[in-house]
Amino acid sequence: MKTLTQLVTPLLKLMPSPVPRRQERLRGQHAFADGIKYVMPVNSDDSPVLMAAFPINKRAAAAVLPGTEMRPFSLGGKGLLVVTVVNYKSTDIGKYIEYSLAIAITHGSRPAPPILPLLFQRTFKLGQFVVDLPVSTEVSVKGGKGIWGMPKHQANLDFVVTDSTVSALYEKDGKLGCYIEIERPAAPSPLALPLKLAASNYCVFRNMLWKSDIYFEAIGDIALGAQAKARLILGDVPGVEPLKELQVETKPVFTAWLPQAHGILDDHYEAWFLTAPTPLEAAALQGGDMLDSVTDLGQSQEWLAPPDRSRVPGAVSNPHAGGTP
C-alpha cells in the first residue's frame, strides 16, 4: 500500500514553477540598483532553510500590524508567528544569513476567512508581515532595505546543522534576539517532498508598506502537528520586543527543513502609504526606519563575530558554525 508521501510526491512534481515568466525573460541581464551589481534574476543556490510556525494570540497580533489593510491570518482561532532562517551560500552579494520573524497576514480591505487563504493565496493576498529581519552583512542591509523596503539590520547570527537538529541564534549588542531549534525527522519518516513555494513579504519602511515576493524550489522535510518539534526563545533586543506580547505558544504548528533551496527574489515590488483615521494617529504609526538609515551604507560582506551559544541553556554547540563564512 502506498504511503501518503508516495501519492503526493508525483502531484507536487507536476506543479508549475511559481517564478513569473518575466524573471526568466530577464535571465542573464545585468542591473546596477542603488550601486549594487546584480545578474538577473536575483537568485540564490544551495541555500539551507529552516522554518517553524507557532500559534499566537490573534488580537495581540492585530495590535502589532501598522496601518489599516493587514489582518492576522486565522488558523483554529489563532494567528501564526513564522520563523524563517536562510543560510544564503551563493548570491550576487556574497554569503549571509537572513533571520526572519514575521506574522502571517492577509492584505486587503476586508478580513479573510480562516484557512481558505492557504488554498487561494493570491485571492486573499496571503503573506507575512516581517517584524524583524537581522542579516549577517552590511551589503544585505543596503540592498534589502534600500531597494525592497525590508527591515534589515546587521547582527550576530549563526546557522547550525546536526544529524538531529537545525538551529539558528540571533544576538545584537551582546543581547539575545532569538533562538530557534527544530528537530529533524528521523529516517525513515522524513517526507522529502518536492516543494515549489511563493511567499509575499510585507514590510514597513519610510512610513510605507512594501510588498516583495520570493520563490523557492527545494526538497523539504515537513513535520505537521504532533510530529513537529521545535524550541523558540525570544530575547530582549528592540526588534523582538513586540513579539513577546503575542502570547507565543510553545508547540509549533509545523516545521520545515530545506537542505538545498534555490530561490529567486522578484525585482518587482509594490508600496502603499500607511494610513490612519486622523493626522495624529498617522503621525504615531510605527512605519519603520527612514531613508537616512540606508544612505551612508556601504557594500561590506564582512560578518560580525558569531553569537555566544553558551548563553542559551541547552543550545546545540558547534564551534565551526558561526562568524565569518
Beta strands, then each sheet from edge to edge (+ up, - down):
strand 1: 30-33
strand 2: 36-39
strand 3: 42-56
strand 4: 70-72
strand 5: 79-88
strand 6: 96-107
strand 7: 126-135
strand 8: 152-154
strand 9: 156-157
strand 10: 160-161
strand 11: 165-172
strand 12: 175-183
strand 13: 193-205
strand 14: 208-224
strand 15: 230-234
strand 16: 254-273
sheet 1: 1+ 2-
sheet 2: 4+ 6- 5+ 3- 16+ 14- 13+ 7+ 8+
sheet 3: 9+ 11- 10+
sheet 4: 9+ 11- 12+ 15-
end
